Amino acid sequence: MEENRPSWSSRLTFILAAVGSAVGLGNIWRFPYIMGQNGGAVFLVVYLLLILTICFVPLFAELAMGKITKKECIGAFESVNPKFKIFGFLNPLTGILVASFYFIVGGWIIDYIFLSLTNIKIEDYGSYFVTLIQDSVSACVFTLVFLLICIIFAARGIKKGIEFANNVLMPLFAVILLGLIVFSLNLPNAHEGLIYMFKPDFSKVNAHMFLAALGQALFTLSIGMGALLTYGSYIREDKSILKSTYTIIFSDTLFALMAGIMIFPAIFSFGLEPNSGAGLVFITIPQIFAQIPYGNIVSAAFFVLLFAAAVTSGISIIEVPIASMVERLKLTRTKACAAVFSIIALISIPATLSFGQLENFKLCGKTVFDFLDFTTSSILMPLNALFLCLIAGWFLKIKGEHFIQNKFFAFLFDIGLKYVVPIILVALLYVGLK
Ligand code: TRP
């Protein structure tokens, strides 16, 4: 069986795929809106703190566990102890739930690409957003198209498409983001956006915000769902995963900060509300394009590149259940892809409708879309990260010194994995959910 497992052609391919998984809608779409709902700069401080300290540990441990066990999630946990199978199983389950709302946003992006090519005035895109999410048929169709595109990439194997998207499209995306940042910073009142983003008002700190920051940090780094474990299991040679961990954290944070610096000055300049929720980016960015000569071309380019970023992340999400089905149920890759497509389609359709017909259908007081987002980011991912740290630290006995040259750093990692991070995760889950 092991010989038939796919593996990365080089370390670079692996790093690019892992960065591609991390950088996605989480950075451009989710980060600004969650930050806007949680008080701006204070949120950023907590978020950066979590990213730079706590998140390192489960990220590294996920990659290491994949690399050591060379199995998909369920098998990886099972190989530590058959009783842990259930913890492994939570990962593909979380993956399916994440995919079921992530791909809806992917669908909105496809719609915006088409929109940029029509002759609707860019100024009107913002109000179009509401029409778009409420129009069930087109929203469902675009969600399914996005899902299908990711499934096709996944079915064709993990290397080729991802390599192109990451080598060529990601740098292009960074360039276009930089251009938009320069533009946004020159808008009238841009400084208010920067103040909102960088001048923390510590009176706004609350427990819920910590959980939101943790959820966002895990989400954006693709931690707590087995995506990195699965990618790590395809690493063949005995190369350092430490560098990959830094690269993932660095690039992901860079993209998130760029998105923020692009969005917030524009929000304040156009008098929009930073806490307006999931539509924030879709309503704000077109306003920037409307001011730029050939704005619709820039807009099309922007959404195409955002689409590419979303696809490389989307592929990593579905790779988790696909790998589990292939290895556990002995399905062919194509059949596993078809099965995953059907399951995600089934769940994402009610979630898509939660902006239209099912607007009033609530689970625990939330629409299906918000419910999926909240239960995955704020509950399942922290829980999965917790189980992973405990099992990797206490049972698989991943030791820092196997991977990390610096003795002191290795020691810190061990303490973090076994004690500090699990305690913090439990504490955040406790206060946030109380
Ligand atoms: N990190 C991706 C983003 O920021 C989303 C993502 C991909 C993800 N794979 C994941 C989130 C695994 C959680 C777990 O867009």
Boltz pocket constraint, residues with backbone or C-beta under 6 A from the ligand:
constraints:
  - pocket:
      binder: B
      contacts: [[A, 20], [A, 21], [A, 22], [A, 23], [A, 24], [A, 25], [A, 26], [A, 27], [A, 98], [A, 218], [A, 219], [A, 220], [A, 221], [A, 222], [A, 223], [A, 224], [A, 225], [A, 226], [A, 227], [A, 313], [A, 314], [A, 316], [A, 317]]
      max_distance: 6.0
